Amino acid sequence: MNAALSSTQSPATVIEASHISTRFGAAVVHDDVNLTIDKGEVFAIAGSNGSGKSVLMREMILLQQPSGGDLRIFGQNIKSMSDAEVSALRRRCGVLFQHGALFSSLNVVENVAVPLREHTNLSKRLIEELSLLKIASTGFPMASVTKYPNELSGGMRRRAALARAMALDPELLFLDEPTSGLDPLSAAGFDELIQQLREWFRLTIVIITHDLDSLWRITDRVAVLGNGKVLGIGTMNELSTSTEPLIHEYFYGPRGRAAKEQAWNRK
């Protein structure tokens, strides 16, 4: 067993959060958050606005440190990592930020090439070829690869941003509200793409979302945040029967009931 693994962590565990607390001054965002994410699963972090979903993701992608507790990624405790280890870990992760966060001054190919230019010594020609391969893998229309972000539809921007997140062949992929603002057809197509990429590249995927349709369609397990804690964790079927008031309200409002009914109709 890798010596970097904790004594309780399975080699199949990609992320382990233990007693995580996060505070901004007097504001408490997380208070004793605990969860594990296993290799190869699509794991969602859900909850109402202000529950700390995106803050937890920022901690997982090493953009900020928790105020307390331990966070292990690939068996490494982020507290004790050197700058070189942080850099190496980031190369194993891909991130799709909310709304894509593409560089407005770069076209699609140039956007996807950014991680390859920054983290490899590959030739300009090879970087362009690899960028085009990543773009093709997301189903982005190849006739539009020289367009700029403001010339793209919302769905096209997400696919371009996803290609950039995949540029370095990550093992762990983070998606922050990937279907937010998309029409139902585009959102369903993006969910299908996520499932395909997981199978093709054997990815572990962490999704931050409040999209109930996506939660039913593509997740293996879901953690629901609220009141600074993990209120519940499990499959959607398990969570939909929870008696925890905030979870029940989340899944049994009008949208929650409709999403569940659609999920059952697809089976």
Rosetta blueprint (number, residue, H / E / L):
1 M L
2 N L
3 A L
4 A L
5 L L
6 S L
7 S L
8 T L
9 Q L
10 S L
11 P L
12 A L
13 T E
14 V E
15 I E
16 E E
17 A E
18 S E
19 H E
20 I E
21 S E
22 T E
23 R E
24 F E
25 G L
26 A L
27 A E
28 V E
29 V E
30 H E
31 D E
32 D E
33 V E
34 N E
35 L E
36 T E
37 I E
38 D E
39 K L
40 G L
41 E L
42 V E
43 F E
44 A E
45 I E
46 A E
47 G E
48 S L
49 N L
50 G L
51 S L
52 G L
53 K H
54 S H
55 V H
56 L H
57 M H
58 R H
59 E H
60 M H
61 I L
62 L L
63 L L
64 Q L
65 Q L
66 P L
67 S L
68 G E
69 G E
70 D E
71 L E
72 R E
73 I E
74 F L
75 G L
76 Q E
77 N E
78 I H
79 K H
80 S H
81 M L
82 S L
83 D H
84 A H
85 E H
86 V H
87 S H
88 A H
89 L H
90 R H
91 R H
92 R L
93 C E
94 G E
95 V E
96 L E
97 F L
98 Q L
99 H L
100 G L
101 A L
102 L L
103 F L
104 S L
105 S L
106 L L
107 N L
108 V H
109 V H
110 E H
111 N H
112 V H
113 A H
114 V H
115 P H
116 L H
117 R H
118 E H
119 H H
120 T L
121 N L
122 L L
123 S L
124 K H
125 R H
126 L H
127 I H
128 E H
129 E H
130 L H
131 S H
132 L H
133 L H
134 K H
135 I H
136 A H
137 S H
138 T L
139 G L
140 F L
141 P L
142 M H
143 A H
144 S H
145 V L
146 T L
147 K L
148 Y L
149 P H
150 N H
151 E H
152 L L
153 S L
154 G H
155 G H
156 M H
157 R H
158 R H
159 R H
160 A H
161 A H
162 L H
163 A H
164 R H
165 A H
166 M L
167 A L
168 L L
169 D L
170 P L
171 E L
172 L E
173 L E
174 F E
175 L E
176 D E
177 E L
178 P L
179 T L
180 S L
181 G L
182 L L
183 D L
184 P H
185 L H
186 S H
187 A H
188 A H
189 G H
190 F H
191 D H
192 E H
193 L H
194 I H
195 Q H
196 Q H
197 L H
198 R H
199 E H
200 W H
201 F H
202 R L
203 L L
204 T E
205 I E
206 V E
207 I E
208 I E
209 T L
210 H L
211 D L
212 L H
213 D H
214 S H
215 L H
216 W H
217 R H
218 I H
219 T L
220 D L
221 R E
222 V E
223 A E
224 V E
225 L E
226 G E
227 N L
228 G L
229 K E
230 V E
231 L E
232 G E
233 I E
234 G E
235 T L
236 M H
237 N H
238 E H
239 L H
240 S L
241 T L
242 S L
243 T L
244 E L
245 P H
246 L H
247 I H
248 H H
249 E H
250 Y H
251 F H
252 Y H
253 G L
254 P H
255 R H
256 G H
257 R H
258 A H
259 A H
260 K H
261 E H
262 Q H
263 A H
264 W H
265 N H
266 R H
267 K L
